[in-house]
Amino acid sequence: MKRWKEPAFRVGYRFFIVVCLCILAGVGSVFAQQADSDSITGKVHQIPDVTVSVRRSTNKISSVVPVQRLGKDMMDDLGIQNMADAVRRFAGTDVRDYGGTGGLKTVSVRNMGAAHTAISYDGVAVSNCQAGQIDIGRFSLDNVQSLSLSVGQNEDMLQSARLYASAGVLNIETSRPEFLGDRKWQLLFQAKGGSFGLVNPYFRYGQQLGERTVLSVDGDYLRSDGQYPFLLKNGKYTQTEKRNNSEVNSWHTEWNLFHDFQENQKLSVKAYYYQSERGLPGAVILYNPVSNERLWDKNAFVQAKYQDKISEKWSLQVQAKYNYAWNKYQDKGAQYEGGVSTDHYTQHEYYASGAVLYQPFTGFSLSLAQDLAVNTLDSNLPDCPFPTRLTSLTALHARYQWGSVQMDASLVNTYLNEHVESGEKPADLKKLSPSFSVNWKPFSGQDFFLRAMYKSTFRTPTFNDLYYYRLGNRSLRPEKAKEYNVGVTWGAKKNAIWDYLTFTGDVYFNQVTDKIVAFPSTYVWKMANYGKAHVWGADITLSMGIPLGSGFRADVSGSYTWQKAIDLTDPTSKSYKDQLPYTPEHNGNGSVILETPWVKLGYSVIGVGKRYYFSQNIPENEIEGYVEQTLTLSRQFSFSTCRLRLQADLINFLNEQYEVIKYYPMPGRSWKLTAAIHF
């Protein structure tokens, strides 16, 4: 255990312990409380805050910032395969997918980089101080109720300062237990099987404990050999190969406890564990199909969130989390001493957050959020300094509603201090980040809104950026980003033709400076602040529900993104003003869900234009665009004691051969069958 010599570390540690003790004291009183007359009865519509799944618009048109949503029903009906596949449906997102079931998958909002995008899991931020980016592929969709993507920040004023400090937020909300009839328990079994050796069972058990407490346990296992065929091109010749060393074995479990002390006092506690072993197939190289790289991951965390509406004017939210992350990377080859190279990394995080909301009079709200986090990294790499990082984030947010105009302003203060056991430590970081947004409804009788936003954010250098063996640079500055957005939203009134019709359109400009990149020095590559990029873009979304009568209806949705992201780093470079690597100028998606009295039919399509995998936009560096299409057929049966759902998916049914990352081919045509029974 490293000793913390700086006073700030001791203050942060004590604050975290105090917050944890307060929450645990609340947990200890869960079973000691007496139920009163308005207690939970156990039926699904009587449990507070249970989301009732209905078909509706995916986007909130009244939001001051762009917000897109995707519910569980739509994800099921469209045969969405995994978290990355779901996030690709959001306009303005860039998902880096290295292929297969176990490949790394990261998300970037409007081409600012994955490290600028925060991932929130049931309202608590997910972190990775080592690499800075989160692998969203490890999150299962089986227990996810909804996904939402906010550019800037979401509208919730009782959120953590860490979410305020991000350029965009992907919010993952898991589902609470659903009790059928008068039951006090829930049991759900689900089995998936498909191409490339896919086996994916899942179960959920929910139990009502007393009148105000609900417990749920989720677990799933996933395995796939990942040996999908792909076309390998060599000049004018094409041959069929199979991806190897692409298998994955993973399992994950979650335990959730929900307790309502009173109507406005809620506590949720989550324990999470994930473990995986996977092969890393690497890039496709002609005449060299051998790949021996492997990766083991273990991640466990416990988080708690307490919310209290103290009065009409005051509300409170407190969060605490402990996170443990371990991974092992191994490669075999003659270039290593003994023929094997093995790297171990272990991260610990202690995190606490408190937020208070004050509403002194109608139309005005003020919130203050304070976060403290302590992060550590251990590694077996040479010259590892075993860093410990203290991060303090303070966010002040004001909102004013004046007639049809809503104005929001926030200011985030960041203080970062690091301690290392060897070498010089990086300089302390102190920085202010402002943001402002406004929303105007010009016509009182129409759901028509105009909105504008400005936000300044940055990302701190990761542990890898600072300390990685030979590559790290302890003098790095933060990578800065500025976001500008102007948009229009419209929601049509319900009529005989449609249940709902919504449209959103946003144009934006992002400016990224001091980009942190690997830069060649005299003898080795070194991390450096070298890069400047401008991003112009436009996002358009449309969704519509059409009743067709006699048990028939159709739900149609789509989005389109145009993006011009150019490199402005060096006017003398051949890549000056060229499109940034892996950034298509055009991409979009669409879907149709047709409900009939017998089955549901789902069709979805994703189209991505050409991209370049190097900075210079020349034909030799071009990656072809692609179109991927999926068909889904499903049916739900309701019985007196249970519900049964059957589904068949045909993924990429035209067998499109494509790459998201150069030399990492994606699977072609595949199938999947799902059966789920809910008691």
Secondary structure, DSSP 8 states (H G I E B T S, - for coil): -----SHHHHHHHHHHHHHHHHHHHHHHTTTTS---TT---S-GGGSTT--------SB-TT-SS-EEEEEHHHHHHTT--SHHHHHTTSTTEEEEE-SSSSS-EEEEETTS-GGGEEEEETTEEE--TTTSS--GGGS-STTEEEEEEEES--S-SS--HHHHTSSEEEEEEE------TT-SEEEEEEEEEETTTEEEEEEEEEEEETTTEEEEEEEEEEEE----EEEEEETTEEEEEE--S--EEEEEEEEEEEEEEETTEEEEEEEEEEEEEEEE-----TT-----EEEEEEEEEEEEEEEE--SSSEEEEEEEEEEEEEEEEEEE-TTSGGGEEEEEEEEEEEEEEEEEEEEEETTEEEEEEEEEEEEEEEE-STT----EEEEEEEEEEEEEEETTEEEEEEEEEEEEEEE-SSS-----EEEEEEEEEEEE---TTSEEEEEEEEEEEEE---HHHHHSTTT--TT---EEEEEEEEEEEEEE---SS-SEEEEEEEEEEEEEES-EEEEE-SSSEEEEE--EEEEEEEEEEEEEEEEEETTEEEEEEEEEEEEEEEE-S-TTSTTTT-B-TT--SEEEEEEEEEE-SS-EEEEEEEEE--EESSSS--GGGEE--EEEEEEEEEEEEE-SS-EEEEEEEEETTT----EEETTEE---SEEEEEEEEE-
